[in-house]
Amino acid sequence: MTNTTDSTSSSYDTASSGTAPSGTAFPDLDGALRLPGDDGFEAACAGYQRATVHRPGCVVSARSTADVRAAVNHAAAHGLHVSAQVSGHGLTTALDGGVLVDLRGLTRVEVDPAGRTARVEGGATWQHVLDVVTPHGLAPLSGSSPRVGAVPYTLGGGVGLLGRRYGYAADHVRALEVVTPDGALRRVTSTSESALERELFWALRGGGAGGGVVTAMEIDLVEVSEVYGGSLYVDVAAAGDVLERWRRWTTSVPNEVTSGVAMLVFPDVPGVPAALRGRHVAQLQICVATGGAEGLRSGTGARGGDELRGIEGMRSVERLREAVPVLRDTLCTRPFSDSGAIFDEPDQPHAYRSRAAMLRSLDPGALARLPAAVGPAAPVMCVAGLRHLGGAFARSPRVAGAIGHREANYLVSVLSPVAPTSEATDAEVAALHADVLTPFASETLGANLSFSFGPSTPDEVRSAFTPATADRLVRLRERIDPSGAVLANHTLPTR
């Protein structure tokens, strides 16, 4: 491995502050033990998602795997719950007491350019990974926001910007280093000698982090240095059928094109681009894996299959651009390190709830109802989201994992701010979200937990997997963590 980074968060000190009560001491920590009232305690508990906040009895701000093991061992010895946090974007279930492991000090990334792999520590965001791998013309299968934790994103499956070309991020994991509830550090792979560890490797890739705290992963990288990406912003009032136009367009694009839609009402306030203020807008978000981007610009050199399909993908984007009235256009060839600008998502922490469903297909009738349901007349503010799946997302990987509903061709989600960010209550938002998703019920395969932020029923959680996969995940959890010490973000119930 070469070319490493060792960036750490500057939002907290590395020295322990405060004195632990009797029986809670953590000797020889590389990081810090923080108790309620200590400097840095609140910052460690608060993540990007502010509708749910951890309230642990103590925080271990880890700087090493040994710190994580110490935290898990302490929780086990005292019958406490333990959970881990990186960015907190998807936080749904919060600790009440117990031990929170703050992983933001574990951000080391090592890249092997020749082998096209990287080892990523458990607290690294995708930005940490991008900073190290893109100088080598390589890219991870990261998502729309570089601020999200790379490991938790991948454990949930990973619906990325290059997904229709390369598939789910979880399918490209080679090994995981995980501290299990017994305090053991295990390096699990598809070929581990232990059957339990092989099963854990299967479960963690798409089944989430329940059953352990992952301290590092080894992943494949892809040879992508540049993409053609950005957004087309369309006024829904001027093109009420924009979603149907996008749907029809997705039926003919090559796998090099990954896209989505965010539909929202932009506030009429300073800071919002003038062309968007006060409008109900459909943001068509597009990323084309262009292959040999240098050859595309210069028109020189041999054109391989990937590059030709990239050209076809760019031409298909032109067809979409010509089919809709565009208010704002940010599409351009850009380095993959700038991929966060494609979806251009908010970077300020706030409180929100959401639900998401995996769909066989997009029913035109359901699409036609969506703009009114989430538009200016909606009882609370919401953002409707669509993602085009299919392509390599549907491909069976070389090594099986726990990802559910690979046959889905689309994903639909709806998100709303709640208190304290807005005056909307959880009950009001839940009712609206149910109304928004109901027209898609006939094509719904199940929930997508990576895009679901808020309380879910047991049936909703199970629906994210096939019945056989859900049962298998439950059996493994009961075997490896029978007391439920490691708090799951979405609790998977027995049948």
URTA-V493876 format. One record per run of one state. SS is the DSSP state (H for helix, E for strand, - for the rest). FROM is the first residue (numbers start at 1). TO is the last residue. If there is no record, write none. Layout:
BEGIN
((SS:FROM:TO) (SS:FROM:TO))
END
This chain:
BEGIN
((-:1:1) (E:2:5) (-:6:31) (E:32:35) (-:36:40) (H:41:45) (-:46:48) (E:49:49) (-:50:54) (E:55:55) (-:56:57) (E:58:61) (-:62:64) (H:65:77) (-:78:81) (E:82:85) (-:86:95) (E:96:96) (-:97:98) (E:99:102) (-:103:108) (E:109:112) (-:113:116) (E:117:121) (-:122:124) (E:125:125) (H:126:136) (-:137:138) (E:139:139) (-:140:148) (E:149:149) (H:150:155) (-:156:162) (H:163:166) (-:167:168) (H:169:172) (E:173:180) (-:181:184) (E:185:188) (-:189:194) (H:195:207) (-:208:211) (E:212:220) (-:221:221) (E:222:222) (-:223:225) (E:226:235) (-:236:241) (H:242:250) (-:251:256) (E:257:265) (-:266:279) (E:280:289) (-:290:292) (H:293:298) (-:299:304) (H:305:323) (-:324:325) (E:326:329) (-:330:331) (E:332:335) (H:336:338) (-:339:339) (H:340:343) (-:344:349) (E:350:350) (-:351:351) (E:352:359) (-:360:363) (H:364:374) (-:375:382) (E:383:388) (-:389:390) (H:391:394) (-:395:409) (E:410:417) (-:418:425) (H:426:438) (-:439:440) (H:441:443) (E:444:447) (-:448:448) (H:449:451) (-:452:452) (E:453:453) (-:454:457) (H:458:462) (-:463:466) (H:467:480) (-:481:485) (E:486:486) (-:487:495))
END
